[in-house]
Amino acid sequence: MKIIDAHSHIDYITHLHQPDVVGTVCCATDESQWAKLLDLMRQDKNIYGAFGIHPWFIDSVFDDFEGRLFKLLQSDSFYMIGEIGLDKYKPDMDKQLDVFIKQFDLAVKLRRTVFLHCVGAWDKILHVLKQYKLSDLPIIVAHGFNEKENILQNLLRYDNIYFSVNKIDVYGGKCRIDQIPNNKILVETDGKSDVNMKNLVNQISQLKNESDIDKIIFYNTQKVISNGQIK
Protein backbone atom coordinates (compact mmCIF):
# COMPACT_ATOMS: atom_id res chain seq x y z
CA MET A 1 0.00 0.00 0.00
CA LYS A 2 1.21 3.50 -0.92
CA ILE A 3 -0.47 6.59 0.52
CA ILE A 4 0.05 10.32 0.11
CA ASP A 5 -1.28 12.44 2.96
CA ALA A 6 -3.43 14.99 1.11
CA HIS A 7 -3.39 17.58 3.90
CA SER A 8 -0.94 18.14 6.71
CA HIS A 9 1.09 21.03 8.15
CA ILE A 10 4.73 21.94 8.69
CA ASP A 11 4.88 20.45 12.18
CA TYR A 12 3.81 16.94 11.06
CA ILE A 13 5.44 15.48 7.97
CA THR A 14 3.46 12.27 7.81
CA HIS A 15 5.76 10.11 5.69
CA LEU A 16 8.50 10.51 8.30
CA HIS A 17 6.27 8.82 10.89
CA GLN A 18 4.02 6.31 9.07
CA PRO A 19 5.69 3.64 6.88
CA ASP A 20 2.86 3.29 4.34
CA VAL A 21 2.86 7.02 3.63
CA VAL A 22 5.24 7.99 0.81
CA GLY A 23 4.50 11.70 0.57
CA THR A 24 2.86 14.60 2.37
CA VAL A 25 0.96 17.63 1.13
CA CYS A 26 2.01 20.33 3.53
CA CYS A 27 -0.21 23.41 3.77
CA ALA A 28 1.03 26.72 5.11
CA THR A 29 -1.46 28.71 7.18
CA ASP A 30 0.07 32.22 7.04
CA GLU A 31 2.80 34.10 5.25
CA SER A 32 5.33 33.54 8.05
CA GLN A 33 5.32 29.81 7.20
CA TRP A 34 6.06 30.14 3.50
CA ALA A 35 9.86 30.31 3.81
CA LYS A 36 9.90 27.44 6.33
CA LEU A 37 7.84 25.27 3.99
CA LEU A 38 10.13 26.07 1.07
CA ASP A 39 13.11 25.01 3.18
CA LEU A 40 11.44 21.72 4.11
CA MET A 41 10.66 21.06 0.46
CA ARG A 42 14.30 21.62 -0.54
CA GLN A 43 15.32 19.00 2.00
CA ASP A 44 12.65 16.42 1.09
CA LYS A 45 11.28 15.91 -2.44
CA ASN A 46 8.29 14.00 -1.02
CA ILE A 47 6.85 17.14 0.56
CA TYR A 48 4.34 18.84 -1.75
CA GLY A 49 3.80 22.46 -0.82
CA ALA A 50 0.65 24.60 -0.71
CA PHE A 51 0.98 28.27 0.20
CA GLY A 52 -1.71 30.60 1.45
CA ILE A 53 -3.46 32.41 4.29
CA HIS A 54 -5.84 30.39 6.49
CA PRO A 55 -9.05 32.20 7.54
CA TRP A 56 -8.03 31.89 11.19
CA PHE A 57 -4.96 34.01 10.51
CA ILE A 58 -6.23 36.87 8.38
CA ASP A 59 -4.96 39.33 11.01
CA SER A 60 -1.45 38.37 9.87
CA VAL A 61 -2.12 39.70 6.36
CA PHE A 62 0.09 42.57 5.14
CA ASP A 63 -0.51 44.83 2.14
CA ASP A 64 -0.11 43.16 -1.25
CA PHE A 65 0.26 39.66 0.23
CA GLU A 66 -1.36 38.38 -2.96
CA GLY A 67 1.45 39.93 -5.01
CA ARG A 68 4.06 38.08 -2.96
CA LEU A 69 2.03 34.86 -3.20
CA PHE A 70 1.74 35.27 -6.99
CA LYS A 71 5.51 35.71 -7.30
CA LEU A 72 6.13 32.62 -5.16
CA LEU A 73 3.67 30.48 -7.13
CA GLN A 74 5.20 31.61 -10.43
CA SER A 75 8.57 30.26 -9.32
CA ASP A 76 7.39 26.63 -9.58
CA SER A 77 4.47 25.29 -11.60
CA PHE A 78 3.78 22.56 -9.03
CA TYR A 79 3.29 24.85 -6.03
CA MET A 80 -0.33 24.77 -4.85
CA ILE A 81 -2.55 27.14 -2.84
CA GLY A 82 -3.73 26.44 0.68
CA GLU A 83 -4.91 26.34 3.21
CA ILE A 84 -7.48 28.99 2.37
CA GLY A 85 -11.20 29.41 2.93
CA LEU A 86 -13.94 30.67 5.23
CA ASP A 87 -14.97 29.96 8.81
CA LYS A 88 -18.35 31.13 10.11
CA TYR A 89 -17.19 30.93 13.72
CA LYS A 90 -14.17 33.23 13.31
CA PRO A 91 -14.30 37.05 13.22
CA ASP A 92 -14.63 39.42 10.25
CA MET A 93 -16.28 37.43 7.49
CA ASP A 94 -15.93 40.38 5.09
CA LYS A 95 -12.16 40.33 5.46
CA GLN A 96 -12.13 36.53 5.27
CA LEU A 97 -13.99 36.74 1.96
CA ASP A 98 -11.63 39.39 0.60
CA VAL A 99 -8.52 37.36 1.48
CA PHE A 100 -10.07 34.14 0.17
CA ILE A 101 -11.17 35.62 -3.17
CA LYS A 102 -7.77 37.21 -3.80
CA GLN A 103 -6.13 33.80 -3.31
CA PHE A 104 -8.75 31.90 -5.29
CA ASP A 105 -8.31 34.35 -8.17
CA LEU A 106 -4.62 33.38 -8.25
CA ALA A 107 -5.56 29.69 -8.31
CA VAL A 108 -7.82 30.32 -11.30
CA LYS A 109 -5.25 32.45 -13.11
CA LEU A 110 -2.38 30.00 -12.56
CA ARG A 111 -4.45 26.77 -12.66
CA ARG A 112 -3.26 25.63 -9.22
CA THR A 113 -4.88 23.15 -6.88
CA VAL A 114 -6.65 24.78 -3.91
CA PHE A 115 -6.89 23.23 -0.43
CA LEU A 116 -10.10 24.57 1.01
CA HIS A 117 -11.06 25.09 4.66
CA CYS A 118 -14.78 25.71 5.12
CA VAL A 119 -16.76 25.72 8.36
CA GLY A 120 -20.43 26.75 8.23
CA ALA A 121 -19.93 28.86 5.11
CA TRP A 122 -20.60 26.58 2.15
CA ASP A 123 -23.28 28.97 0.88
CA LYS A 124 -20.64 31.67 0.51
CA ILE A 125 -18.09 29.30 -1.04
CA LEU A 126 -20.66 28.11 -3.59
CA HIS A 127 -21.57 31.71 -4.38
CA VAL A 128 -17.89 32.48 -5.09
CA LEU A 129 -17.52 29.43 -7.33
CA LYS A 130 -20.53 30.51 -9.40
CA GLN A 131 -18.69 33.70 -10.38
CA TYR A 132 -16.27 31.69 -12.55
CA LYS A 133 -16.73 29.71 -15.73
CA LEU A 134 -16.72 25.98 -14.99
CA SER A 135 -13.88 25.51 -17.45
CA ASP A 136 -11.74 28.05 -15.56
CA LEU A 137 -11.95 26.40 -12.15
CA PRO A 138 -8.82 24.67 -10.81
CA ILE A 139 -8.77 21.47 -8.80
CA ILE A 140 -10.40 22.12 -5.41
CA VAL A 141 -9.85 19.89 -2.37
CA ALA A 142 -12.55 20.15 0.29
CA HIS A 143 -10.33 19.35 3.24
CA GLY A 144 -11.59 17.51 6.33
CA PHE A 145 -14.89 16.95 4.57
CA ASN A 146 -17.68 15.78 6.85
CA GLU A 147 -20.85 17.45 5.65
CA LYS A 148 -24.45 16.59 4.88
CA GLU A 149 -25.46 15.03 1.59
CA ASN A 150 -27.03 18.19 0.15
CA ILE A 151 -23.70 20.03 0.43
CA LEU A 152 -21.90 17.05 -1.12
CA GLN A 153 -24.31 17.00 -4.06
CA ASN A 154 -23.97 20.75 -4.65
CA LEU A 155 -20.19 20.39 -4.74
CA LEU A 156 -20.27 17.36 -7.03
CA ARG A 157 -21.61 19.62 -9.77
CA TYR A 158 -18.01 20.71 -10.18
CA ASP A 159 -15.85 18.20 -12.05
CA ASN A 160 -12.62 19.32 -10.38
CA ILE A 161 -13.74 18.84 -6.76
CA TYR A 162 -12.13 16.29 -4.42
CA PHE A 163 -12.99 15.39 -0.83
CA SER A 164 -10.26 14.77 1.71
CA VAL A 165 -11.21 12.88 4.87
CA ASN A 166 -9.42 12.18 8.13
CA LYS A 167 -12.14 10.23 9.91
CA ILE A 168 -15.17 8.11 9.09
CA ASP A 169 -18.45 9.43 10.46
CA VAL A 170 -21.31 7.09 9.61
CA TYR A 171 -23.79 8.60 12.05
CA GLY A 172 -25.37 11.94 12.84
CA GLY A 173 -26.91 12.64 9.44
CA LYS A 174 -23.61 13.70 7.92
CA CYS A 175 -21.93 12.52 4.78
CA ARG A 176 -21.08 8.83 4.65
CA ILE A 177 -17.91 7.96 2.85
CA ASP A 178 -19.80 5.62 0.52
CA GLN A 179 -21.65 8.67 -0.90
CA ILE A 180 -18.41 10.15 -2.20
CA PRO A 181 -17.44 8.77 -5.63
CA ASN A 182 -14.28 6.67 -5.57
CA ASN A 183 -12.51 8.96 -8.01
CA LYS A 184 -13.07 11.95 -5.69
CA ILE A 185 -11.69 10.59 -2.38
CA LEU A 186 -8.44 11.63 -0.72
CA VAL A 187 -7.14 10.88 2.78
CA GLU A 188 -5.38 13.19 5.19
CA THR A 189 -4.13 13.60 8.75
CA ASP A 190 -4.65 17.39 9.00
CA GLY A 191 -1.37 17.30 10.89
CA LYS A 192 -2.78 15.05 13.62
CA SER A 193 -0.40 12.28 14.65
CA ASP A 194 -3.23 10.07 15.93
CA VAL A 195 -4.68 9.60 12.41
CA ASN A 196 -3.36 6.26 11.15
CA MET A 197 -3.47 6.52 7.39
CA LYS A 198 -3.30 2.78 6.65
CA ASN A 199 -6.19 2.11 9.03
CA LEU A 200 -8.18 4.95 7.47
CA VAL A 201 -7.73 3.57 3.95
CA ASN A 202 -8.68 0.08 5.16
CA GLN A 203 -11.84 1.47 6.76
CA ILE A 204 -12.81 3.13 3.49
CA SER A 205 -12.11 -0.10 1.60
CA GLN A 206 -14.45 -2.04 3.91
CA LEU A 207 -17.24 0.54 3.81
CA LYS A 208 -17.11 0.77 0.04
CA ASN A 209 -16.43 -2.92 -0.53
CA GLU A 210 -13.61 -1.89 -2.86
CA SER A 211 -10.37 -3.86 -2.52
CA ASP A 212 -8.41 -1.49 -4.80
CA ILE A 213 -9.42 1.72 -3.05
CA ASP A 214 -5.83 2.35 -1.92
CA LYS A 215 -4.68 2.45 -5.55
CA ILE A 216 -7.61 4.67 -6.53
CA ILE A 217 -6.91 7.13 -3.71
CA PHE A 218 -3.21 7.17 -4.55
CA TYR A 219 -3.99 8.01 -8.19
CA ASN A 220 -6.49 10.70 -7.12
CA THR A 221 -3.83 12.32 -4.95
CA GLN A 222 -1.22 12.20 -7.70
CA LYS A 223 -3.64 14.06 -9.95
CA VAL A 224 -4.28 16.68 -7.27
CA ILE A 225 -0.62 17.36 -6.52
CA SER A 226 0.17 17.69 -10.23
CA ASN A 227 -2.42 20.49 -10.56
CA GLY A 228 -4.37 18.17 -12.84
CA GLN A 229 -1.48 17.53 -15.22
CA ILE A 230 -1.90 13.75 -14.73
CA LYS A 231 -4.99 12.68 -16.67
C-alpha positions in Angstrom: 0.0 0.0 0.0 1.2 3.5 -0.9 -0.5 6.6 0.5 0.0 10.3 0.1 -1.3 12.4 3.0 -3.4 15.0 1.1 -3.4 17.6 3.9 -0.9 18.1 6.7 1.1 21.0 8.1 4.7 21.9 8.7 4.9 20.5 12.2 3.8 16.9 11.1 5.4 15.5 8.0 3.5 12.3 7.8 5.8 10.1 5.7 8.5 10.5 8.3 6.3 8.8 10.9 4.0 6.3 9.1 5.7 3.6 6.9 2.9 3.3 4.3 2.9 7.0 3.6 5.2 8.0 0.8 4.5 11.7 0.6 2.9 14.6 2.4 1.0 17.6 1.1 2.0 20.3 3.5 -0.2 23.4 3.8 1.0 26.7 5.1 -1.5 28.7 7.2 0.1 32.2 7.0 2.8 34.1 5.2 5.3 33.5 8.0 5.3 29.8 7.2 6.1 30.1 3.5 9.9 30.3 3.8 9.9 27.4 6.3 7.8 25.3 4.0 10.1 26.1 1.1 13.1 25.0 3.2 11.4 21.7 4.1 10.7 21.1 0.5 14.3 21.6 -0.5 15.3 19.0 2.0 12.6 16.4 1.1 11.3 15.9 -2.4 8.3 14.0 -1.0 6.8 17.1 0.6 4.3 18.8 -1.7 3.8 22.5 -0.8 0.7 24.6 -0.7 1.0 28.3 0.2 -1.7 30.6 1.4 -3.5 32.4 4.3 -5.8 30.4 6.5 -9.1 32.2 7.5 -8.0 31.9 11.2 -5.0 34.0 10.5 -6.2 36.9 8.4 -5.0 39.3 11.0 -1.5 38.4 9.9 -2.1 39.7 6.4 0.1 42.6 5.1 -0.5 44.8 2.1 -0.1 43.2 -1.2 0.3 39.7 0.2 -1.4 38.4 -3.0 1.5 39.9 -5.0 4.1 38.1 -3.0 2.0 34.9 -3.2 1.7 35.3 -7.0 5.5 35.7 -7.3 6.1 32.6 -5.2 3.7 30.5 -7.1 5.2 31.6 -10.4 8.6 30.3 -9.3 7.4 26.6 -9.6 4.5 25.3 -11.6 3.8 22.6 -9.0 3.3 24.9 -6.0 -0.3 24.8 -4.8 -2.6 27.1 -2.8 -3.7 26.4 0.7 -4.9 26.3 3.2 -7.5 29.0 2.4 -11.2 29.4 2.9 -13.9 30.7 5.2 -15.0 30.0 8.8 -18.3 31.1 10.1 -17.2 30.9 13.7 -14.2 33.2 13.3 -14.3 37.0 13.2 -14.6 39.4 10.3 -16.3 37.4 7.5 -15.9 40.4 5.1 -12.2 40.3 5.5 -12.1 36.5 5.3 -14.0 36.7 2.0 -11.6 39.4 0.6 -8.5 37.4 1.5 -10.1 34.1 0.2 -11.2 35.6 -3.2 -7.8 37.2 -3.8 -6.1 33.8 -3.3 -8.8 31.9 -5.3 -8.3 34.4 -8.2 -4.6 33.4 -8.3 -5.6 29.7 -8.3 -7.8 30.3 -11.3 -5.3 32.5 -13.1 -2.4 30.0 -12.6 -4.4 26.8 -12.7 -3.3 25.6 -9.2 -4.9 23.1 -6.9 -6.7 24.8 -3.9 -6.9 23.2 -0.4 -10.1 24.6 1.0 -11.1 25.1 4.7 -14.8 25.7 5.1 -16.8 25.7 8.4 -20.4 26.7 8.2 -19.9 28.9 5.1 -20.6 26.6 2.2 -23.3 29.0 0.9 -20.6 31.7 0.5 -18.1 29.3 -1.0 -20.7 28.1 -3.6 -21.6 31.7 -4.4 -17.9 32.5 -5.1 -17.5 29.4 -7.3 -20.5 30.5 -9.4 -18.7 33.7 -10.4 -16.3 31.7 -12.5 -16.7 29.7 -15.7 -16.7 26.0 -15.0 -13.9 25.5 -17.4 -11.7 28.1 -15.6 -12.0 26.4 -12.2 -8.8 24.7 -10.8 -8.8 21.5 -8.8 -10.4 22.1 -5.4 -9.8 19.9 -2.4 -12.6 20.2 0.3 -10.3 19.3 3.2 -11.6 17.5 6.3 -14.9 16.9 4.6 -17.7 15.8 6.8 -20.9 17.5 5.7 -24.5 16.6 4.9 -25.5 15.0 1.6 -27.0 18.2 0.2 -23.7 20.0 0.4 -21.9 17.1 -1.1 -24.3 17.0 -4.1 -24.0 20.7 -4.6 -20.2 20.4 -4.7 -20.3 17.4 -7.0 -21.6 19.6 -9.8 -18.0 20.7 -10.2 -15.8 18.2 -12.0 -12.6 19.3 -10.4 -13.7 18.8 -6.8 -12.1 16.3 -4.4 -13.0 15.4 -0.8 -10.3 14.8 1.7 -11.2 12.9 4.9 -9.4 12.2 8.1 -12.1 10.2 9.9 -15.2 8.1 9.1 -18.5 9.4 10.5 -21.3 7.1 9.6 -23.8 8.6 12.0 -25.4 11.9 12.8 -26.9 12.6 9.4 -23.6 13.7 7.9 -21.9 12.5 4.8 -21.1 8.8 4.7 -17.9 8.0 2.9 -19.8 5.6 0.5 -21.7 8.7 -0.9 -18.4 10.2 -2.2 -17.4 8.8 -5.6 -14.3 6.7 -5.6 -12.5 9.0 -8.0 -13.1 12.0 -5.7 -11.7 10.6 -2.4 -8.4 11.6 -0.7 -7.1 10.9 2.8 -5.4 13.2 5.2 -4.1 13.6 8.8 -4.7 17.4 9.0 -1.4 17.3 10.9 -2.8 15.0 13.6 -0.4 12.3 14.7 -3.2 10.1 15.9 -4.7 9.6 12.4 -3.4 6.3 11.2 -3.5 6.5 7.4 -3.3 2.8 6.7 -6.2 2.1 9.0 -8.2 5.0 7.5 -7.7 3.6 4.0 -8.7 0.1 5.2 -11.8 1.5 6.8 -12.8 3.1 3.5 -12.1 -0.1 1.6 -14.4 -2.0 3.9 -17.2 0.5 3.8 -17.1 0.8 0.0 -16.4 -2.9 -0.5 -13.6 -1.9 -2.9 -10.4 -3.9 -2.5 -8.4 -1.5 -4.8 -9.4 1.7 -3.0 -5.8 2.4 -1.9 -4.7 2.5 -5.6 -7.6 4.7 -6.5 -6.9 7.1 -3.7 -3.2 7.2 -4.6 -4.0 8.0 -8.2 -6.5 10.7 -7.1 -3.8 12.3 -4.9 -1.2 12.2 -7.7 -3.6 14.1 -9.9 -4.3 16.7 -7.3 -0.6 17.4 -6.5 0.2 17.7 -10.2 -2.4 20.5 -10.6 -4.4 18.2 -12.8 -1.5 17.5 -15.2 -1.9 13.7 -14.7 -5.0 12.7 -16.7 
